[in-house]
């Protein structure tokens, strides 16, 4: 773990390029030309928040950096989160909620109220832009996973808001629907690219952890489609018929490409089964 945190520190100090969506970049200097700004910013506050919450060297300073970045980005950016490249605003909301949760104790009351007002406004927008029930194609696409993930995390972060229960019901309902209708019998996600499989899991897994911590549901163990989905994705990463000395070579499909950044989803989810199904957790780690 210390080795990973040391890499985070090196990236923030401009000593190591870091991948945010498969594009290596200096996260301290912002995004390179052609890459949406939210990618670099999201990586920066998440790395700083991680160093703070894990008590790494100079943790207080990293916590203050995360606090400054989160406050600036939330209060200046989310007056509108309309359509953008690759569901970027919804994805960044998921990242910002996670960082806010990690460093929330560092904010003044006034700052926290400003952030939570902005989150609530974003949640209202996300709630109002829910795909129509009959539009099954839009409901089962990877941007829909980011929408429900952001909405659900905001609802869990603001449990006393008057609309929190409505937001959470929307997110949980679509979460269950997407798993029931988007995961095939063998566990494969229906979209024709393994990049999209990883993108959906990257939205679902943090939301599933948050639901479990809140005592609402344990999607990892209670929804069979979710478990099959994770297991199938593990076989994409390390197929049984591997070549090239054990390397998994997955071809590009559709209009997307393969990026190893999605491998981290298996590390995230393996811990969810450590107690309930240790043999399955070991398979995911292998």
C-alpha positions in Angstrom: 0.0 0.0 0.0 2.8 2.4 0.8 4.2 1.9 -2.7 0.9 2.8 -4.2 0.6 5.9 -2.1 4.2 6.9 -3.0 3.1 6.8 -6.6 0.2 9.1 -5.8 2.5 11.6 -4.2 4.9 11.4 -7.1 2.1 12.1 -9.5 0.9 15.1 -7.5 4.5 16.4 -7.3 4.9 16.2 -11.1 7.4 13.4 -10.8 5.2 10.7 -12.4 2.7 10.7 -15.1 -0.6 9.1 -14.1 -3.2 7.4 -16.2 -6.8 8.8 -16.1 -8.7 6.8 -18.6 -5.6 5.3 -20.3 -4.0 8.6 -21.2 -0.7 9.3 -19.4 -0.6 12.8 -18.1 0.9 15.1 -15.5 -2.0 15.5 -13.2 -0.4 18.4 -11.4 -0.3 20.4 -14.7 -3.8 19.6 -15.8 -5.0 17.7 -18.9 -3.1 17.5 -22.2 -4.7 19.0 -25.3 -7.6 16.9 -26.5 -8.4 15.3 -23.2 -11.4 16.7 -21.2 -10.4 18.8 -18.2 -12.4 16.7 -15.8 -10.1 13.7 -16.3 -7.0 15.5 -14.9 -8.8 17.4 -12.2 -10.7 14.3 -11.0 -7.4 12.4 -10.6 -5.8 15.2 -8.7 -8.3 15.6 -5.9 -8.8 11.8 -5.6 -5.0 11.2 -5.2 -4.8 14.0 -2.6 -7.8 12.7 -0.7 -6.4 9.2 -0.7 -3.1 10.4 0.8 -5.0 12.3 3.5 -7.4 9.5 4.5 -4.6 6.9 4.6 -2.5 9.0 6.9 0.4 9.2 4.5 3.4 11.6 5.1 2.3 15.2 5.1 -1.3 14.0 5.2 -2.6 17.3 6.5 -1.2 19.2 3.5 -2.7 16.7 1.1 -6.0 16.9 2.8 -6.0 20.7 2.5 -5.2 20.4 -1.2 -8.1 17.9 -1.7 -10.4 20.3 0.2 -9.4 23.3 -2.0 -9.9 21.3 -5.2 -13.2 19.8 -4.2 -14.6 23.1 -3.1 -13.5 25.0 -6.2 -14.7 22.3 -8.6 -18.1 21.6 -7.0 -19.1 25.2 -6.4 -17.9 26.5 -9.8 -18.7 23.7 -12.2 -22.0 22.1 -11.4 -24.5 24.9 -12.0 -25.3 22.8 -15.1 -24.2 19.3 -16.0 -25.7 18.9 -19.4 -24.4 16.6 -22.1 -20.7 16.3 -22.4 -18.0 13.9 -23.8 -18.4 10.4 -22.6 -20.6 11.1 -19.6 -17.8 13.2 -18.1 -19.8 15.4 -15.7 -21.6 12.5 -14.2 -18.4 10.6 -13.7 -16.7 13.6 -12.1 -19.6 13.9 -9.7 -19.0 10.4 -8.6 -15.3 11.2 -8.0 -16.1 14.5 -6.2 -18.6 12.9 -3.8 -16.1 10.3 -2.9 -13.4 12.9 -2.2 -15.8 15.1 -0.3 -16.7 12.1 1.9 -13.0 11.5 2.6 -12.2 15.1 3.6 -15.6 16.4 4.8 -14.3 17.2 8.3 -11.9 19.8 6.9 -14.6 22.1 5.5 -16.2 24.9 7.4 -19.9 24.8 7.8 -20.4 27.5 5.2 -18.2 25.6 2.7 -20.0 22.3 3.3 -23.4 24.0 2.8 -22.2 25.4 -0.5 -20.9 22.1 -1.7 -24.1 20.3 -0.6 -26.3 22.8 -2.4 -24.3 22.2 -5.6 -24.6 18.5 -5.2 -28.4 18.8 -4.6 -28.7 20.9 -7.7 -26.8 18.3 -9.7 -29.0 15.5 -8.3 -32.1 17.4 -9.3 -30.8 17.6 -12.9 -29.8 13.9 -12.9 -33.2 13.0 -11.6 -35.0 15.0 -14.3 -32.9 13.5 -17.1 -33.6 9.9 -16.3 -34.0 7.8 -19.5 -37.6 7.0 -20.4 -38.7 3.5 -19.3 -39.5 2.5 -22.9 -36.0 3.6 -24.1 -34.3 0.4 -23.2 -31.2 1.2 -25.3 -30.4 4.4 -23.4 -31.3 2.8 -20.0 -28.8 0.0 -20.6 -25.8 2.1 -21.8 -22.7 2.9 -19.8 -23.5 6.6 -19.5 -26.7 5.5 -17.6 -24.5 3.7 -15.1 -22.6 7.0 -14.4 -25.9 8.9 -14.1 -27.3 6.5 -11.5 -24.0 6.2 -9.7 -23.7 9.9 -9.2 -27.3 10.3 -8.2 -27.2 7.5 -5.7 -23.9 8.6 -4.1 -25.3 12.2 -3.7 -28.5 10.8 -2.1 -26.4 8.8 0.4 -24.2 11.8 1.1 -27.3 14.1 1.7 -29.6 11.7 3.6 -31.5 14.6 5.2 -32.4 16.3 2.0 -36.1 16.4 1.2 -35.6 14.6 -2.1 -32.9 12.1 -1.0 -35.2 9.2 -0.8 -36.6 9.9 -4.3 -33.0 10.2 -5.7 -32.0 7.0 -4.0 -35.0 5.0 -5.2 -34.3 6.2 -8.8 -30.7 5.1 -8.6 -31.3 1.7 -6.9 -34.2 1.0 -9.3 -32.1 1.7 -12.4 -29.1 -0.2 -10.9 -31.2 -3.3 -10.5 -32.8 -2.9 -13.9 -29.5 -2.5 -15.7 -28.1 -5.6 -14.1 -31.2 -7.6 -14.8 -31.4 -6.5 -18.4 -27.8 -5.7 -19.4 -25.9 -8.8 -18.1 -26.2 -11.9 -20.3 -26.4 -15.4 -19.0 -22.6 -15.9 -19.0 -22.0 -12.7 -17.2 -21.0 -10.6 -20.2 -22.2 -7.0 -20.4 -24.3 -6.5 -23.5 -22.4 -3.5 -25.0 -20.0 -4.6 -27.8 -16.7 -3.5 -26.2 -14.8 -4.6 -23.1 -14.1 -0.9 -22.4 -17.8 -0.4 -21.7 -17.9 -3.4 -19.5 -15.2 -1.9 -17.3 -16.8 1.6 -17.4 -20.1 0.2 -16.1 -18.3 -1.7 -13.3 -16.4 1.4 -12.4 -19.7 3.1 -11.7 -21.5 0.2 -10.1 -18.8 -1.0 -7.6 -18.4 2.2 -5.6 -22.2 2.6 -5.5 -22.6 -1.0 -4.3 -20.1 -0.5 -1.5 -21.9 2.7 -0.4 -25.2 0.8 -0.4 -23.7 -1.9 1.7 -22.1 0.5 4.2 -25.5 2.3 4.5 -27.2 -1.0 5.4 -29.5 -0.8 2.4 -28.5 -3.8 0.4 -25.5 -6.1 -0.4 -25.6 -6.1 -4.2 -22.3 -8.1 -4.3 -23.9 -11.1 -2.8 -27.7 -10.6 -3.3 -27.8 -9.9 -7.0 -26.5 -12.9 -9.0 -26.1 -10.9 -12.2 -23.6 -8.6 -10.5 -21.5 -11.5 -9.4 -21.5 -13.1 -12.8 -20.7 -9.8 -14.4 -17.6 -9.4 -12.2 -16.5 -13.0 -12.9 -16.8 -12.6 -16.6 -14.8 -9.5 -16.6 -12.1 -11.2 -14.7 -11.8 -13.8 -17.5 -11.4 -11.0 -20.0 -8.5 -9.7 -18.0 -6.9 -13.1 -17.6 -8.5 -15.6 -20.0 -8.0 -19.3 -19.6 -6.4 -19.6 -23.0 -3.8 -16.9 -22.5 -0.9 -16.5 -25.0 2.2 -14.4 -25.1 3.6 -15.8 -21.8 0.5 -15.2 -19.8 -0.5 -11.8 -21.2 -4.1 -11.2 -22.0 -4.5 -9.6 -25.4 -8.0 -8.3 -25.9 -8.8 -6.7 -29.3 -10.6 -3.5 -29.8 -14.3 -3.8 -30.6 -16.9 -1.4 -31.9 -15.8 2.2 -31.5 -13.9 1.7 -28.3 -10.5 0.5 -27.4 -8.9 -1.6 -24.7 -7.4 0.2 -21.7 -5.8 -1.5 -18.8 -7.0 1.2 -16.4 -10.2 -0.8 -16.0 -8.3 -3.7 -14.4 -8.6 -1.8 -11.1 -12.2 -2.7 -10.9 -11.3 -6.3 -10.0 -9.2 -5.1 -7.1 -12.0 -3.0 -5.8 -14.5 -5.8 -5.9 -12.4 -8.6 -4.6 -12.5 -7.2 -1.1 -16.3 -7.3 -1.2 -16.2 -11.1 -1.2 -13.3 -11.6 1.2 -15.6 -12.6 4.0 -18.7 -13.9 2.2 -17.0 -15.9 -0.5 -13.2 -16.0 0.0 -12.6 -18.5 -2.8 -14.3 -16.2 -5.3 -12.3 -13.3 -3.9 -9.1 -15.3 -4.5 -10.1 -15.9 -8.1 -10.5 -12.2 -8.7 -7.1 -11.5 -7.2 -5.4 -14.2 -9.2 
